[in-house]
Amino acid sequence: MTKLKYFIPPILILLYKKIFSQKQKTGMWSGDYSSWEDANANCLGYDAADILKKCKNALLKVKNGEAAYERDSVLFDKIQYSWGLLAGLQKVAVENNNSLCVLDFGGSLGSTYYQNKEFLSSLKSIEWCIVEQAHFVECGKQNFENEQLKFYNTIEECLQKHKPNVLLLSSVLQYLENPSQWIEEFNDLEIEYIIIDRTAFIAAEKDILTIQNVPESIYKASYPAWFFNQEKLIKKFTNFAVVAEIDTSFTGDALIHNKKAKWTGMILKKKA
């Protein structure tokens, strides 16, 4: 399996209604690039060590009970739930004798695990397996790994020790250089469900490749980010059918090149 070293920085949706106005959100993305190389050439890049440090310090506060919730190094005083995601996880568990094994692809240091673990605590068993970049895996193993939460460098490494019943893609597809190539790999996995959450879609005939500019209040960075045509993206998951769409209401909408963009997701089930 391809390693996550080809990822751009860990998942950044950064669309919290309490922090950014509609105008600010729209201004976070610029350009319509013909290739990843062209977009990347116009990016400032990012400091991977700085991002990791900020994510680590924020999530440690959550782990130690000093904060309720963290996303992309930003702390909140209460958890913002993606109820569709949570319903999908619970559905998978119910169909698997109250056992849940998640392959969280690009899951940072476990933000989604900590977000939802209270609602999943009554399950018979939980295995939450994060596949991430090497420096995140090392940090995760040192600071966050426990009996439920594990970290791996590749999907293949994870599958050697676990049998996931759901693949979680939360705010990650839009940050991959070649999403279609990854989706081909996902199609071939022996995993019954895929949950896509907080993914950027746009009301346009084609996918649009932009540059995302992270507010300096978070950290200084810019890098390529896709906005997908939703219908075309779904069709690429050829071995799966859509069970339900997820309403990620707290992310809101934006206008990108005068076209409506939204952050949403869906629950997919492997075809019989």
Residue pairs with C-beta under 8 A, 6 or more apart in sequence:
1 154
1 155
1 156
1 185
2 154
2 181
2 182
2 185
3 134
3 153
3 154
4 106
4 131
4 132
4 133
4 134
4 153
4 154
5 133
5 134
6 176
6 177
7 106
7 132
7 133
7 172
7 175
7 176
8 46
8 175
8 176
8 177
8 223
8 224
9 46
9 48
9 51
9 175
9 221
9 223
10 51
10 55
10 72
10 106
10 108
10 132
10 133
10 136
11 72
11 106
11 108
11 170
11 171
11 172
11 175
12 72
12 171
12 175
12 212
12 214
12 218
13 71
13 72
13 171
13 198
13 200
13 251
13 263
14 20
14 28
14 72
14 74
14 214
14 215
14 218
15 25
15 251
15 252
15 254
15 263
16 71
16 74
16 76
16 80
16 250
16 251
17 250
17 251
17 252
19 74
20 28
20 215
22 252
22 254
24 215
25 252
25 254
26 254
26 255
26 256
27 213
28 212
28 213
28 214
28 215
29 210
29 211
29 212
29 213
29 225
29 227
29 254
29 256
30 210
30 211
30 213
31 39
31 42
31 209
31 210
31 211
32 208
32 209
32 210
32 257
33 39
33 42
33 209
33 210
33 211
33 224
34 209
35 209
36 177
36 178
36 209
36 224
39 209
39 210
39 211
39 224
40 223
40 224
42 211
43 211
43 222
43 223
43 224
44 220
44 221
44 222
45 221
45 222
45 223
46 214
46 219
46 220
46 221
46 222
46 223
47 219
47 220
47 221
48 133
48 135
49 135
50 219
51 73
51 219
51 221
52 135
52 136
52 139
54 73
54 218
54 219
55 70
55 72
55 73
55 108
55 109
55 136
56 109
56 139
56 143
57 73
58 67
58 70
58 73
58 74
58 75
59 70
59 108
59 109
59 110
59 111
59 114
59 144
60 143
61 67
61 70
61 75
62 68
62 69
62 70
62 75
62 114
63 114
63 143
63 144
67 75
67 76
67 77
68 76
68 77
68 78
68 79
69 75
69 76
69 77
69 78
69 79
69 80
69 114
69 115
70 76
70 111
70 114
71 80
71 111
71 115
72 108
72 111
72 218
73 218
73 219
74 218
79 115
80 115
80 250
81 115
81 116
82 115
82 197
82 198
82 246
82 248
82 250
82 265
83 247
84 197
84 244
84 245
84 246
84 247
84 248
84 265
84 267
85 112
85 116
85 168
85 170
85 195
85 197
85 246
85 265
86 116
86 119
88 166
88 193
88 195
88 243
88 244
88 246
88 267
89 100
89 102
89 116
89 120
89 166
89 195
90 119
90 120
91 193
91 267
92 100
92 165
92 166
92 192
92 193
93 99
93 100
93 120
93 123
95 165
95 192
96 165
97 124
98 123
98 124
98 125
99 123
99 124
99 125
99 126
99 165
100 120
100 123
100 125
100 126
100 127
100 165
100 166
101 125
101 126
101 127
101 129
101 162
101 163
101 164
101 165
101 166
102 113
102 126
102 127
102 128
102 129
102 164
102 166
102 167
102 168
103 129
103 131
103 155
103 158
103 159
103 162
103 164
103 166
103 167
103 168
103 191
104 110
104 112
104 113
104 128
104 129
104 130
104 131
104 168
104 170
105 131
105 155
105 167
105 168
105 169
105 172
106 131
106 132
106 169
106 170
106 171
106 172
106 175
107 113
107 130
107 131
107 132
107 168
107 170
108 130
108 132
108 136
109 130
109 136
109 139
109 140
109 143
109 144
110 128
110 130
110 140
110 144
110 149
112 168
112 170
113 128
113 130
113 148
113 149
117 126
117 148
120 126
126 148
127 148
127 150
127 162
127 164
128 148
128 149
128 150
129 150
129 151
129 152
129 158
129 162
129 164
130 136
130 137
130 140
130 149
130 150
130 151
130 152
131 152
131 153
131 154
131 155
131 157
131 158
132 140
132 151
132 152
132 153
134 153
136 151
137 151
137 152
137 153
140 149
140 151
141 151
144 151
145 151
150 158
150 161
150 162
152 158
155 185
155 189
158 164
159 189
164 191
165 191
165 192
165 193
166 191
166 192
166 193
166 194
166 195
167 186
167 189
167 191
167 193
167 194
167 195
168 194
168 195
168 197
169 186
169 194
169 195
169 196
169 197
169 199
170 195
170 196
170 197
170 198
170 265
171 197
171 198
171 199
171 263
172 199
173 179
173 182
173 183
173 196
173 199
173 226
173 228
173 233
174 199
174 200
174 225
174 226
174 227
174 228
175 223
175 224
175 225
175 226
176 182
176 226
177 224
179 226
179 228
179 233
180 236
183 236
183 237
184 236
186 194
186 237
187 237
187 238
187 239
187 240
188 239
191 270
192 269
192 270
193 267
193 268
193 269
193 270
194 237
194 240
194 267
194 268
195 246
195 265
195 266
195 267
195 268
196 246
196 265
196 266
196 267
196 268
197 246
197 248
197 265
198 248
198 251
198 263
198 264
198 265
199 228
199 263
199 264
199 265
200 225
200 226
200 227
200 228
200 261
200 262
200 263
201 227
201 228
201 229
201 230
201 233
201 261
201 262
201 263
201 264
202 208
202 227
202 228
202 229
202 256
202 259
202 260
202 261
202 262
203 259
203 260
203 261
204 227
204 229
204 257
204 259
205 229
206 229
207 226
207 227
207 228
207 229
207 232
207 233
208 226
208 227
208 256
208 257
208 259
209 224
209 225
209 226
209 227
210 224
210 225
210 226
210 227
210 256
211 222
211 223
211 224
211 225
212 222
212 223
212 224
212 225
213 221
213 222
214 220
214 221
214 222
227 256
227 261
230 264
234 242
234 266
237 268
239 270
239 271
240 268
240 269
240 270
240 271
241 268
241 269
241 271
242 266
242 267
242 268
243 266
243 267
243 268
243 269
244 266
244 267
245 264
245 265
245 266
245 267
246 264
246 265
246 266
246 267
247 264
248 263
248 264
248 265
251 262
251 263
252 263
253 260
253 261
253 262
253 263
254 260
254 261
254 262
255 261
